Amino acid sequence: MRPVICYPTDALPGADLVLYGSALAQAQVTETVLVPPRDAQSIRVPSGAFLRIVSVDGPQVGDLNLFNAKDLSERFYSGKTRALHGTHVSTGDRLWSSFPALRPMATVVADTLDWYGIDQDGGSVHDVIGTRCGPYTNHLLSGQDYHHCCHSNLTRAVAAAVDLPIEEAQGLVHDVLNVFMCTGFTRDTGQYFMKASPVRPGDALTLFAEIDLLPVLSACPGGDCGSEHSSDTAPCYPLLMEVLVPPADALVGWQMPTPNGYVGGHGTQG
């Protein structure tokens, strides 16, 4: 039998990439944050602005969490993004938020690695497959405690950003967009694999903030993730986050996406 696309995207609200591209060309950098190797940092991006993630010194993968800056319960939903757009995202794809809002949080407007496509192993970049390297998985597989997995890095950064105890912040950390990471599934066993990222200094992924965002980014301890991802020996490099704000008149006609229109009730009303 022929495969059938589960979620045809023809009816999705479209991204006006011409408008976004014009606004990006006029935008100015207003804030920068450098994410150290094996650590994480946050930044705030107002709706209608851009977040640019840049490789600066060497090949480095980043794990990205996105929150609604005004309501932390609305956060990036990697599974639904994957179901709608595929295992990897690039220009024109949108990053969707969790239930009940289920709306675009951000749109990919520029990707210097869009040339990579899908390689002979089935690998591609910017995946929404992997959940993030974490100390619990590392301990499960190795029996060792390691405190600089992306889950831990993100936990520390979230705690600092919103002034929460570590225990509470950990519960907010969620499945990520693996920026610059090259991954796929093996054809024989169907297992998740990674390979050295093609990212090089100057490469960037640029997102348009559809709502007010609190991005939190970890510079993965695996570096380019060509060998392992929870490591103190893999070469690691910083990542740069930039906020770019366009002129007020650059987005005429754009409107912030509204939360999902489902009436609620789940079959329990009338």
C-alpha positions as CSV (number, residue, x, y, z in Angstrom):
1,M,0.0,0.0,0.0
2,R,1.1,3.5,-0.7
3,P,2.0,5.7,2.3
4,V,-0.4,8.5,3.2
5,I,0.8,11.8,4.8
6,C,-0.8,11.9,8.2
7,Y,-1.1,15.7,8.4
8,P,-1.4,17.4,5.0
9,T,-0.2,21.0,5.5
10,D,-2.1,22.7,2.7
11,A,-4.5,24.3,5.2
12,L,-1.9,25.5,7.6
13,P,-1.5,29.3,8.0
14,G,1.3,30.2,5.6
15,A,4.4,32.1,6.4
16,D,5.0,35.3,4.3
17,L,8.7,34.7,3.7
18,V,8.9,37.7,1.3
19,L,7.6,40.0,4.1
20,Y,9.9,38.4,6.7
21,G,12.9,38.5,4.4
22,S,12.3,42.2,3.7
23,A,12.0,42.9,7.5
24,L,15.1,40.9,8.2
25,A,17.1,42.9,5.7
26,Q,16.2,46.1,7.6
27,A,16.7,44.7,11.1
28,Q,19.4,45.8,13.4
29,V,21.1,43.7,16.1
30,T,19.9,45.0,19.5
31,E,21.2,42.3,21.9
32,T,23.7,39.4,21.8
33,V,24.4,36.5,24.2
34,L,27.4,34.2,23.8
35,V,26.6,30.6,25.0
36,P,29.8,29.0,26.4
37,P,30.7,25.4,25.5
38,R,29.0,22.8,27.7
39,D,26.7,25.5,29.1
40,A,23.4,27.3,28.3
41,Q,22.1,30.8,28.2
42,S,18.8,32.6,27.6
43,I,17.7,35.7,25.8
44,R,14.4,37.4,25.2
45,V,13.0,38.1,21.7
46,P,9.9,40.3,21.3
47,S,7.3,39.3,18.8
48,G,8.0,40.7,15.4
49,A,11.8,40.5,15.9
50,F,14.3,37.8,14.9
51,L,16.5,35.3,16.7
52,R,19.7,34.4,14.9
53,I,21.8,31.5,16.2
54,V,25.4,31.6,14.8
55,S,28.3,29.2,14.8
56,V,31.3,31.4,15.8
57,D,34.6,29.5,16.5
58,G,34.1,25.9,15.3
59,P,31.5,23.2,14.5
60,Q,29.0,23.1,17.3
61,V,25.5,21.8,17.9
62,G,22.9,23.6,20.0
63,D,19.8,22.3,21.8
64,L,17.1,25.0,21.8
65,N,14.1,25.3,24.1
66,L,11.5,28.0,23.3
67,F,9.0,29.4,25.8
68,N,6.2,32.0,25.5
69,A,7.9,34.7,27.5
70,K,4.6,35.8,29.1
71,D,3.3,32.3,29.9
72,L,5.9,29.5,30.4
73,S,3.2,26.8,30.1
74,E,3.2,27.5,26.4
75,R,6.4,26.0,25.0
76,F,7.9,24.4,21.9
77,Y,6.2,21.2,20.9
78,S,8.8,19.2,18.9
79,G,6.6,16.2,18.3
80,K,3.8,18.2,16.6
81,T,6.4,20.2,14.7
82,R,7.9,16.9,13.5
83,A,4.5,15.5,12.6
84,L,3.6,18.6,10.5
85,H,6.9,19.4,8.9
86,G,9.1,16.4,9.1
87,T,12.1,15.1,11.1
88,H,14.2,18.2,10.2
89,V,13.2,21.8,9.7
90,S,14.5,24.6,7.4
91,T,13.4,27.8,5.7
92,G,9.6,28.2,5.7
93,D,8.9,25.6,8.4
94,R,7.3,26.8,11.7
95,L,8.0,25.8,15.3
96,W,4.7,25.0,17.0
97,S,3.7,25.4,20.6
98,S,2.2,23.0,23.0
99,F,-1.5,22.3,23.7
100,P,-3.9,24.1,24.1
101,A,-2.4,27.1,22.2
102,L,-0.9,25.0,19.3
103,R,0.1,28.0,17.2
104,P,3.3,29.0,15.5
105,M,5.9,30.3,18.0
106,A,8.5,31.0,15.4
107,T,9.2,30.6,11.7
108,V,12.5,29.6,10.1
109,V,13.3,32.5,7.7
110,A,17.0,31.8,6.9
111,D,19.2,28.7,7.0
112,T,22.7,28.7,5.7
113,L,22.7,24.9,5.9
114,D,19.7,24.4,3.7
115,W,22.0,23.1,0.9
116,Y,22.7,20.0,2.9
117,G,19.3,18.3,2.2
118,I,19.2,14.6,3.0
119,D,22.4,12.7,2.6
120,Q,23.1,9.1,1.6
121,D,22.6,7.9,5.1
122,G,19.3,9.6,5.5
123,G,20.8,12.3,7.7
124,S,19.8,16.0,7.7
125,V,20.3,19.0,9.9
126,H,18.2,20.9,12.5
127,D,16.3,17.9,13.8
128,V,13.2,17.6,15.9
129,I,13.8,13.9,16.6
130,G,16.2,13.9,19.5
131,T,15.0,14.8,23.0
132,R,18.3,16.3,24.3
133,C,21.2,14.5,26.0
134,G,20.4,14.2,29.7
135,P,22.1,13.1,32.9
136,Y,19.5,10.4,33.5
137,T,20.0,8.7,30.2
138,N,23.8,9.0,30.6
139,H,23.6,7.4,34.0
140,L,21.3,4.7,32.7
141,L,23.8,3.8,30.0
142,S,27.1,4.4,31.8
143,G,26.4,4.4,35.5
144,Q,28.2,7.8,35.7
145,D,27.0,11.2,36.8
146,Y,27.6,13.9,34.2
147,H,26.4,17.4,34.9
148,H,26.8,19.2,31.6
149,C,24.4,17.3,29.4
150,C,22.0,19.6,27.5
151,H,19.1,18.8,29.9
152,S,21.2,20.0,32.9
153,N,22.6,23.0,31.0
154,L,19.0,24.1,30.0
155,T,17.8,23.5,33.6
156,R,20.4,25.9,35.0
157,A,19.7,28.5,32.4
158,V,15.9,28.3,32.8
159,A,16.3,28.6,36.6
160,A,18.5,31.7,36.2
161,A,16.2,33.3,33.6
162,V,12.9,33.0,35.6
163,D,14.4,32.8,39.1
164,L,13.2,29.3,40.0
165,P,14.7,26.5,42.1
166,I,16.5,23.9,40.0
167,E,13.9,21.3,40.9
168,E,11.1,23.4,39.4
169,A,13.1,24.6,36.4
170,Q,13.9,21.1,35.4
171,G,10.2,20.4,34.9
172,L,9.9,23.2,32.4
173,V,12.7,21.9,30.2
174,H,11.3,20.2,27.1
175,D,12.2,18.4,23.9
176,V,14.4,20.5,21.8
177,L,15.2,21.7,18.3
178,N,18.7,20.4,17.7
179,V,20.2,23.3,15.9
180,F,22.9,22.4,13.4
181,M,22.8,18.7,14.5
182,C,23.0,16.1,11.7
183,T,20.8,13.1,12.5
184,G,18.5,10.4,11.1
185,F,17.3,6.9,11.5
186,T,19.3,3.8,10.5
187,R,17.7,1.9,7.6
188,D,18.4,-1.5,9.1
189,T,17.4,-1.1,12.8
190,G,15.5,2.2,12.7
191,Q,17.7,3.6,15.5
192,Y,18.4,7.3,16.0
193,F,21.9,8.2,14.7
194,M,24.1,11.3,14.7
195,K,27.1,12.2,12.5
196,A,29.5,15.1,12.5
197,S,27.6,18.3,11.7
198,P,28.5,20.2,8.5
199,V,28.2,23.6,10.4
200,R,31.1,25.9,10.2
201,P,31.9,29.4,11.7
202,G,29.5,31.9,10.2
203,D,26.7,29.5,9.6
204,A,23.4,30.6,11.1
205,L,19.8,29.7,11.6
206,T,17.4,32.6,11.8
207,L,13.9,32.5,13.3
208,F,11.1,35.1,13.2
209,A,9.4,35.4,16.6
210,E,5.7,35.1,16.0
211,I,5.1,35.7,19.8
212,D,7.2,37.0,22.6
213,L,9.8,34.4,23.1
214,L,12.2,33.2,25.8
215,P,14.7,31.1,24.0
216,V,17.2,29.0,26.0
217,L,20.1,27.4,24.1
218,S,22.7,24.8,25.2
219,A,26.0,24.4,23.5
220,C,26.0,20.6,23.5
221,P,28.9,18.8,25.2
222,G,29.3,16.6,22.1
223,G,30.6,19.5,20.0
224,D,29.7,18.6,16.4
225,C,28.2,15.3,17.7
226,G,30.4,13.3,15.4
227,S,31.4,10.8,18.1
228,E,29.5,11.2,21.4
229,H,27.3,13.8,23.0
230,S,28.0,13.6,26.7
231,S,31.7,14.3,26.8
232,D,34.4,16.4,28.4
233,T,36.8,15.5,25.7
234,A,35.0,16.3,22.4
235,P,36.1,19.7,21.0
236,C,33.3,22.2,21.9
237,Y,32.8,25.8,20.8
238,P,30.5,28.7,21.8
239,L,27.3,29.7,20.0
240,L,26.1,33.2,19.5
241,M,22.4,34.3,19.9
242,E,21.5,37.6,18.4
243,V,18.2,39.6,18.6
244,L,17.5,41.6,15.4
245,V,14.7,44.2,15.5
246,P,13.2,45.6,12.2
247,P,11.7,49.1,11.8
248,A,8.2,49.4,13.1
249,D,6.8,49.8,9.5
250,A,8.6,46.7,8.1
251,L,5.9,44.2,9.0
252,V,2.8,45.9,7.7
253,G,0.0,43.3,7.5
254,W,1.6,40.8,9.9
255,Q,-0.4,39.8,12.9
256,M,0.6,37.7,15.9
257,P,-0.9,34.2,15.6
258,T,-3.9,33.6,18.0
259,P,-4.1,30.5,20.2
260,N,-5.8,27.5,18.7
261,G,-9.5,27.8,18.1
262,Y,-10.6,24.4,19.5
263,V,-13.6,24.9,21.7
264,G,-12.4,22.6,24.5
265,G,-14.5,20.3,26.6
266,H,-13.1,17.1,24.9
267,G,-16.6,15.7,24.4
268,T,-17.8,16.3,28.0
269,Q,-20.0,19.3,27.2
270,G,-23.4,19.3,25.5
